[in-house]
């Protein structure tokens, strides 16, 4: 059994999750292809940061939606820092986390989600495809990168 809730990212167990994510990705891609955001950015008011916890309260996953306003309402949300500890994968937890973040974005009037992930993260690519994300061109401040896959999903 697990729970997912919006939480403040500045917690020791969350720092360990982000460190584990960085340690996983660092050997896969050169520094120029790392597009994570710092912990301080995750604590901004326009960021929805979710933590996945076991029934004993252990943080085993996290993810965020960065809401990007244009000149008015939210233009889109970007999925960032999605991670589930490897020994908890294969149980549908990442799917649940993705669905939770999507529902939170919809509740705030977000019409679309976008994301960037790496070409070597086949599990993430499969998760996002199953969740209805489709390949797209780079968005926001991203530049084309042969090691990146960009995806979007229109929300209901």
Phi and psi in degrees as GROMACS dihedral restraints (atoms count N, CA, C in turn):
[ dihedral_restraints ]
;  ai    aj    ak    al  type     phi  dphi    fc
    3     4     5     6     1  -144.8    20    10
    4     5     6     7     1   164.9    20    10
    6     7     8     9     1  -130.6    20    10
    7     8     9    10     1   153.2    20    10
    9    10    11    12     1  -129.2    20    10
   10    11    12    13     1   131.6    20    10
   12    13    14    15     1  -149.1    20    10
   13    14    15    16     1   154.3    20    10
   15    16    17    18     1   -72.7    20    10
   16    17    18    19     1   130.9    20    10
   18    19    20    21     1  -140.7    20    10
   19    20    21    22     1   164.5    20    10
   21    22    23    24     1   -75.6    20    10
   22    23    24    25     1   134.5    20    10
   24    25    26    27     1   -74.4    20    10
   25    26    27    28     1   -15.8    20    10
   27    28    29    30     1   -83.1    20    10
   28    29    30    31     1    71.9    20    10
   30    31    32    33     1  -135.1    20    10
   31    32    33    34     1   143.5    20    10
   33    34    35    36     1   -55.1    20    10
   34    35    36    37     1   -41.7    20    10
   36    37    38    39     1   -71.3    20    10
   37    38    39    40     1   -28.8    20    10
   39    40    41    42     1   -72.7    20    10
   40    41    42    43     1   -40.1    20    10
   42    43    44    45     1   -57.1    20    10
   43    44    45    46     1   -39.8    20    10
   45    46    47    48     1   -65.7    20    10
   46    47    48    49     1   -37.5    20    10
   48    49    50    51     1   -63.3    20    10
   49    50    51    52     1   -46.9    20    10
   51    52    53    54     1   -64.2    20    10
   52    53    54    55     1   -38.5    20    10
   54    55    56    57     1   -64.1    20    10
   55    56    57    58     1   -40.3    20    10
   57    58    59    60     1   -64.9    20    10
   58    59    60    61     1   -40.2    20    10
   60    61    62    63     1   -61.9    20    10
   61    62    63    64     1   -47.9    20    10
   63    64    65    66     1   -61.6    20    10
   64    65    66    67     1   -41.5    20    10
   66    67    68    69     1   -64.9    20    10
   67    68    69    70     1   -31.3    20    10
   69    70    71    72     1   -70.8    20    10
   70    71    72    73     1   -44.1    20    10
   72    73    74    75     1   -81.8    20    10
   73    74    75    76     1   -30.8    20    10
   75    76    77    78     1   -53.1    20    10
   76    77    78    79     1   -46.3    20    10
   78    79    80    81     1   -74.7    20    10
   79    80    81    82     1   -13.4    20    10
   81    82    83    84     1   -81.5    20    10
   82    83    84    85     1   -29.7    20    10
   84    85    86    87     1  -137.9    20    10
   85    86    87    88     1   149.3    20    10
   87    88    89    90     1   -68.5    20    10
   88    89    90    91     1   161.1    20    10
   90    91    92    93     1   -54.2    20    10
   91    92    93    94     1   -37.2    20    10
   93    94    95    96     1   -65.4    20    10
   94    95    96    97     1   -18.0    20    10
   96    97    98    99     1  -103.6    20    10
   97    98    99   100     1    10.3    20    10
   99   100   101   102     1   -92.5    20    10
  100   101   102   103     1   121.8    20    10
  102   103   104   105     1  -122.1    20    10
  103   104   105   106     1    29.0    20    10
  105   106   107   108     1   -71.6    20    10
  106   107   108   109     1   164.6    20    10
  108   109   110   111     1  -113.5    20    10
  109   110   111   112     1   150.6    20    10
  111   112   113   114     1   -69.6    20    10
  112   113   114   115     1   160.8    20    10
  114   115   116   117     1   -55.2    20    10
  115   116   117   118     1   -40.5    20    10
  117   118   119   120     1   -60.8    20    10
  118   119   120   121     1   -35.4    20    10
  120   121   122   123     1   -70.2    20    10
  121   122   123   124     1   -30.8    20    10
  123   124   125   126     1   -67.0    20    10
  124   125   126   127     1   -20.0    20    10
  126   127   128   129     1   -90.8    20    10
  127   128   129   130     1     2.9    20    10
  129   130   131   132     1   -70.8    20    10
  130   131   132   133     1   152.1    20    10
  132   133   134   135     1   -62.0    20    10
  133   134   135   136     1   -24.8    20    10
  135   136   137   138     1   -89.2    20    10
  136   137   138   139     1    11.3    20    10
  138   139   140   141     1  -112.8    20    10
  139   140   141   142     1   127.7    20    10
  141   142   143   144     1   -97.2    20    10
  142   143   144   145     1   111.3    20    10
  144   145   146   147     1  -112.5    20    10
  145   146   147   148     1   121.0    20    10
  147   148   149   150     1  -111.8    20    10
  148   149   150   151     1   144.1    20    10
  150   151   152   153     1  -122.4    20    10
  151   152   153   154     1   132.8    20    10
  153   154   155   156     1   -97.6    20    10
  154   155   156   157     1   123.6    20    10
  156   157   158   159     1  -126.4    20    10
  157   158   159   160     1   149.8    20    10
  159   160   161   162     1   -72.8    20    10
  160   161   162   163     1   172.1    20    10
  162   163   164   165     1   -66.0    20    10
  163   164   165   166     1   -14.3    20    10
  165   166   167   168     1   -94.0    20    10
  166   167   168   169     1     2.7    20    10
  168   169   170   171     1    92.3    20    10
  169   170   171   172     1     3.5    20    10
  171   172   173   174     1   -74.6    20    10
  172   173   174   175     1   127.4    20    10
  174   175   176   177     1   -74.1    20    10
  175   176   177   178     1   119.7    20    10
  177   178   179   180     1  -122.9    20    10
  178   179   180   181     1    -3.2    20    10
  180   181   182   183     1  -165.0    20    10
  181   182   183   184     1   163.0    20    10
  183   184   185   186     1  -158.5    20    10
  184   185   186   187     1   167.6    20    10
  186   187   188   189     1  -174.1    20    10
  187   188   189   190     1   160.6    20    10
  189   190   191   192     1  -141.0    20    10
  190   191   192   193     1   156.9    20    10
  192   193   194   195     1  -122.9    20    10
  193   194   195   196     1   121.2    20    10
  195   196   197   198     1   -94.6    20    10
  196   197   198   199     1   112.2    20    10
  198   199   200   201     1   -78.9    20    10
  199   200   201   202     1   124.7    20    10
  201   202   203   204     1  -112.1    20    10
  202   203   204   205     1    99.0    20    10
  204   205   206   207     1   -76.4    20    10
  205   206   207   208     1   149.0    20    10
  207   208   209   210     1   -92.7    20    10
  208   209   210   211     1  -111.1    20    10
  210   211   212   213     1  -102.6    20    10
  211   212   213   214     1     4.0    20    10
  213   214   215   216     1  -153.4    20    10
  214   215   216   217     1  -113.9    20    10
  216   217   218   219     1   -68.2    20    10
  217   218   219   220     1   170.5    20    10
  219   220   221   222     1   -59.7    20    10
  220   221   222   223     1   126.6    20    10
  222   223   224   225     1   -81.4    20    10
  223   224   225   226     1   -42.5    20    10
  225   226   227   228     1  -166.8    20    10
  226   227   228   229     1   166.9    20    10
  228   229   230   231     1  -119.3    20    10
  229   230   231   232     1   141.8    20    10
  231   232   233   234     1  -108.2    20    10
  232   233   234   235     1   125.8    20    10
  234   235   236   237     1   -72.7    20    10
  235   236   237   238     1   128.5    20    10
  237   238   239   240     1  -137.9    20    10
  238   239   240   241     1   154.1    20    10
  240   241   242   243     1    55.5    20    10
  241   242   243   244     1    36.1    20    10
  243   244   245   246     1   -74.3    20    10
  244   245   246   247     1   127.8    20    10
  246   247   248   249     1  -161.5    20    10
  247   248   249   250     1   136.7    20    10
  249   250   251   252     1  -128.3    20    10
  250   251   252   253     1   132.6    20    10
  252   253   254   255     1   -52.2    20    10
  253   254   255   256     1   136.8    20    10
  255   256   257   258     1   -52.9    20    10
  256   257   258   259     1   -37.5    20    10
  258   259   260   261     1   -76.4    20    10
  259   260   261   262     1    -2.2    20    10
  261   262   263   264     1  -111.9    20    10
  262   263   264   265     1     7.5    20    10
  264   265   266   267     1   -80.0    20    10
  265   266   267   268     1   164.4    20    10
  267   268   269   270     1    83.3    20    10
  268   269   270   271     1    10.2    20    10
  270   271   272   273     1  -114.7    20    10
  271   272   273   274     1     6.1    20    10
  273   274   275   276     1    81.8    20    10
  274   275   276   277     1    10.0    20    10
  276   277   278   279     1   -70.2    20    10
  277   278   279   280     1   -39.4    20    10
  279   280   281   282     1   -64.5    20    10
  280   281   282   283     1   -38.5    20    10
  282   283   284   285     1   -61.4    20    10
  283   284   285   286     1   -44.9    20    10
  285   286   287   288     1   -62.6    20    10
  286   287   288   289     1   -41.2    20    10
  288   289   290   291     1   -64.2    20    10
  289   290   291   292     1   -43.5    20    10
  291   292   293   294     1   -62.3    20    10
  292   293   294   295     1   -44.3    20    10
  294   295   296   297     1   -63.9    20    10
  295   296   297   298     1   -39.3    20    10
  297   298   299   300     1   -62.2    20    10
  298   299   300   301     1   -47.8    20    10
  300   301   302   303     1   -62.5    20    10
  301   302   303   304     1   -40.1    20    10
  303   304   305   306     1   -60.9    20    10
  304   305   306   307     1   -46.1    20    10
  306   307   308   309     1   -62.7    20    10
  307   308   309   310     1   -39.9    20    10
  309   310   311   312     1   -64.1    20    10
  310   311   312   313     1   -40.4    20    10
  312   313   314   315     1   -66.1    20    10
  313   314   315   316     1   -44.6    20    10
  315   316   317   318     1   -59.1    20    10
  316   317   318   319     1   -43.2    20    10
  318   319   320   321     1   -61.5    20    10
  319   320   321   322     1   -20.9    20    10
  321   322   323   324     1  -103.2    20    10
  322   323   324   325     1    14.4    20    10
  324   325   326   327     1    80.2    20    10
  325   326   327   328     1    18.5    20    10
  327   328   329   330     1   -77.7    20    10
  328   329   330   331     1   122.5    20    10
  330   331   332   333     1   -86.6    20    10
  331   332   333   334     1   -14.8    20    10
  333   334   335   336     1  -157.1    20    10
  334   335   336   337     1   146.2    20    10
  336   337   338   339     1  -113.1    20    10
  337   338   339   340     1   146.5    20    10
  339   340   341   342     1  -135.3    20    10
  340   341   342   343     1   159.7    20    10
  342   343   344   345     1  -157.4    20    10
  343   344   345   346     1   162.0    20    10
  345   346   347   348     1  -127.0    20    10
  346   347   348   349     1   133.0    20    10
  348   349   350   351     1  -141.6    20    10
  349   350   351   352     1   169.5    20    10
  351   352   353   354     1   -89.8    20    10
  352   353   354   355     1   153.9    20    10
  354   355   356   357     1   -66.0    20    10
  355   356   357   358     1   -21.8    20    10
  357   358   359   360     1   -90.8    20    10
  358   359   360   361     1     3.3    20    10
  360   361   362   363     1  -102.3    20    10
  361   362   363   364     1    72.0    20    10
  363   364   365   366     1   -61.9    20    10
  364   365   366   367     1   -35.6    20    10
  366   367   368   369     1   -63.8    20    10
  367   368   369   370     1   -42.9    20    10
  369   370   371   372     1   -65.4    20    10
  370   371   372   373     1   -44.3    20    10
  372   373   374   375     1   -59.8    20    10
  373   374   375   376     1   -42.5    20    10
  375   376   377   378     1   -66.6    20    10
  376   377   378   379     1   -42.0    20    10
  378   379   380   381     1   -57.8    20    10
  379   380   381   382     1   -50.0    20    10
  381   382   383   384     1   -66.8    20    10
  382   383   384   385     1   -38.3    20    10
  384   385   386   387     1   -63.2    20    10
  385   386   387   388     1   -44.1    20    10
  387   388   389   390     1   -63.1    20    10
  388   389   390   391     1   -30.1    20    10
  390   391   392   393     1   -82.2    20    10
  391   392   393   394     1    -0.4    20    10
  393   394   395   396     1    98.2    20    10
  394   395   396   397     1     7.5    20    10
  396   397   398   399     1   -77.1    20    10
  397   398   399   400     1   144.0    20    10
  399   400   401   402     1  -124.6    20    10
  400   401   402   403     1   148.1    20    10
  402   403   404   405     1   -57.6    20    10
  403   404   405   406     1   146.6    20    10
  405   406   407   408     1  -148.5    20    10
  406   407   408   409     1   177.2    20    10
  408   409   410   411     1   -76.7    20    10
  409   410   411   412     1   162.9    20    10
  411   412   413   414     1   -54.8    20    10
  412   413   414   415     1   146.6    20    10
  414   415   416   417     1  -127.2    20    10
  415   416   417   418     1   169.5    20    10
  417   418   419   420     1    56.7    20    10
  418   419   420   421     1  -131.2    20    10
  420   421   422   423     1   -91.1    20    10
  421   422   423   424     1     2.1    20    10
  423   424   425   426     1   -68.8    20    10
  424   425   426   427     1   145.4    20    10
  426   427   428   429     1  -108.8    20    10
  427   428   429   430     1   157.1    20    10
  429   430   431   432     1   -54.6    20    10
  430   431   432   433     1   138.2    20    10
  432   433   434   435     1  -144.5    20    10
  433   434   435   436     1   121.1    20    10
  435   436   437   438     1   -63.8    20    10
  436   437   438   439     1   -13.7    20    10
  438   439   440   441     1   -97.8    20    10
  439   440   441   442     1     1.9    20    10
  441   442   443   444     1  -112.4    20    10
  442   443   444   445     1   148.7    20    10
  444   445   446   447     1  -120.4    20    10
  445   446   447   448     1   128.6    20    10
  447   448   449   450     1  -107.5    20    10
  448   449   450   451     1   137.3    20    10
  450   451   452   453     1  -139.9    20    10
  451   452   453   454     1   153.0    20    10
  453   454   455   456     1  -136.5    20    10
  454   455   456   457     1   157.1    20    10
  456   457   458   459     1  -146.8    20    10
  457   458   459   460     1   124.7    20    10
  459   460   461   462     1   -73.7    20    10
  460   461   462   463     1   139.6    20    10
  462   463   464   465     1  -102.9    20    10
  463   464   465   466     1   154.5    20    10
